[in-house]
Amino acid sequence: MNIKEEAQSLAPYIVEQRRYLHRHPERSFKEKETTAYLAKELAQMGIAVQTFTDYFGLVGTITGSEPGKTVLLRADIDALAIEEKSQVPFASENSGVMHACGHDSHSAMLLGAAKLLVAHKKAIKGTVKLLFEAAEESGHGSKYYLEHNIVTDADACFALHVMPQIAAGHFALESGPRMASCTDFILTIEGSSAHGSTPHLGHDAIVAASSAVMNIQTLVSRYNNPLLPLVVTIGKIRAGKQFNIICDKVTMEGTIRTFDHDNYVQVPKELEKMVQSIATMFKCKSKMEIITDEPAAINNHPELLNIARQAAVELWGQEVLLPIDTMMGSEDFAFIMNKIPGVLGFLGIKDDKAIYPLHSNQFTLDDGNLYKGAGLYANFALNYLNQTSGGEAHV
């Protein structure tokens, strides 16, 4: 078995798949053609494919030559509502939609891993499930596969995300918090309108909202333990109809990010109470709606992390591993990791060309190193199943 050489030989295929997917991006919950394309690729490899009548994305299943545990490998497939400005020759052909977060690369790497695993099917002691997840950018795309028990039979899971902060071709596979929780919310403050010259006859929702925006930051500076990272951001405000009318309704949208579980649970509650109190002070009313509620992605299974690190080092040596700081961005693979022991890793794409961050309309990457991600996906699965073939409980 030589996964390293076989992965390298698949580099042209992986690049081809990535660039095809890059040209044909689809937004969350609209990945119809992407799902069909990926299903066709897997079927051509002889992999059993499961699709769904009420949801996009798919699962490919590779059953090994011997019984054993089940390992889940995951890639996301959706794109963002961004007009691409990268000027690459394989730029998006779908106006206003772009793969600016690397999901095309993730899918291409998992296709490459699928080829490797099929080639080594006799060495698989158990089952490998390949999840191509729809709607990750929505913040709750993976919930469908969990709630419908599509992937919950897995004993372990693994996912990779490309990352511009890491040198190209290197991996970050580290313990502890990797990406923050994400609680996205909408706050609505309602007062009563009046003529701008008679503000005493109304209840100004803009004044109440302005006070709320300023006071919300005390959740970070006074409520929170300063040793625990916490971000509370109001990023969008809609208010007012005309310059001389006291505003009767303000809508604010924001996000809360943290690694601490208590903050993840309590800060949204404290935020809601604070805004209600402020609204009442100005004789207004408020309500809060949670839109996204992702937990933090935490690598807290050392046995699995060790398998992932060993799988990388076996292929490319100890020098392939690099550290990376924890990030306040989020990843809905965390929902899966909360149900199934798992590892979230990162593949570096930083080079002279890849100078733009994720979600930029000019985001690019050197896809010549994606074969390494395919190799790691496959080697992790093979090593995990081999090391746990004795039938032990969850690691």
ABEGO torsion letter per residue (X at the ends): XBAAAAAAAAAAAAAAAAAAAAABBBBBGAAAAAAAAAAAAAAAAGBBBBBBAABBEBBBBBBBABBEBBBBBBBBABBBBBBBAAGBAABBABBGBBBAAGAAAAAAAAAAAAAAAAAAAAABBEBBBBBBBBGAAAGAAAAAAAAAGAAAABABBBBBBBBAABBBGBBBBBBEBABBBBBBBBBBBBBBBBBAABAAABBBAAAAAAAAAAAAAAAAAAABBAABBBBBBBABBBBEABAABBBABBBBBBBBBBABAAAAAAAAAAAAAAAAAAAAAAGBBBBBBBABBBBBBBBABAAAAAAAAAAAAAAAEAAABBBBBBBABBBAAAAAAAABBBBBBBBBABBAABABBBGBAABBBBAAAAAAAAAAAAAAAAAAAAAAAAGBBBX
